[in-house]
Amino acid sequence: MSLFKRLFGGGGGNAGAVESEIHDGFRIYPEPAKEAGQYRLGARIVKEVGGSEKSHHLIRADTFSNPDQAAEAAVAKAKQLIDQMGDRLFN
C-alpha cells in the first residue's frame, strides 16, 4: 500500500465511526485510520465559509489500540486546532 493511502486512510477503512461534533461553528468528523494493528489519530474539520464548504484534514502520528480512543483524541486535537487557528485553517 502506498504511503499516501496509509496516511489518508485508503485501504484501511475508517474504524470507530463516531458522530460528528460541532465546536465554535466547525463540524468535526473523527476519522481514525487502521494501520498496522493500531488506529492513527485523524479527523476532518469542516465549516461553511463564504457560501462554500471548506475542509481541513487533521492527521497526527499518535496511534491507539482502540478506535474509540483514537476518535476521542482526534476530537480533542481538532478543538485545540480550531481554538488556535480559527478560520485560518482554510488559508
N, C-alpha and C positions, 0 to 999 in steps of 0.2 A: 504494500500500500504506500502511496506517495506521502511525502511529508505534509503537503497541503491538505490531503484528505484526512490525515490524522489530526492536524491542527484545527481544522474546521468541522470535524465531526463526521466526515464522509466515511461510509463503510462501517462505522461503529454503531450507528444509530444513536438516538437520543434516549438515554436511560433516565429513569427517575422523573418522568414527565410531571411537572408541577404547574399549578395555575399561575397566571401572570399576576404581578403585583404592581400597584401604582404608587409612585413616590414623587412628590413635587411636580406632578403633571407628566412624568415619564412613566412608560409601562416597561416593566422588567420581566423578561421571559427567561427563567433559568434553563440552561441547555447543557447539562453535564454530558461530556462525551466519553464513552467507554474506550479505554486504551490500556492494553497490557494488563488486564485484570483489575484495573483501577478506574476511577472516574475523574476526568480532568475538569477543573472549575471553568465554566463557561456560561455566558448569558448574552442575551440580545436586549439592547436598550432602545426603545422606540418612542418617538414623540412627533406630533404634527407641528411642523414649523412652516409658516408662510403658505399654508394650504396644501403642503405635500408632506408625506410621511418620511421622516428621516430615521435611520437605523445605525446603531453602533454595536459591533460585536466585541465583547469582552472575553478574552481568553487568558488564563493565568497558568503558571507552571504548577500550581498546587494540585495535588491529587488526593483522592479519598477512596476508601474501600467501599463506601456506601453511597449510592446515587442521591439519596435524600440529604445526606450531609453535604455533598458537593453542591446541590441546588440551594441549600440554606446559606452556605458560604458565598455562593455566587450572588445571591440577592443582597447580602451584607456588603460585598465588594462593590456591586453596582450602585447601591445607595451612597456609599462613600465617594465613588467617582462622580455621581450626579451632584452631590453636595460640593465637591471641589471644582468641577468643571462647568456644570450647568449646560446651557445651550452651546458652549464652545466644543462640546463633544462632537458636533457635526461639522466643524470647520475643517 
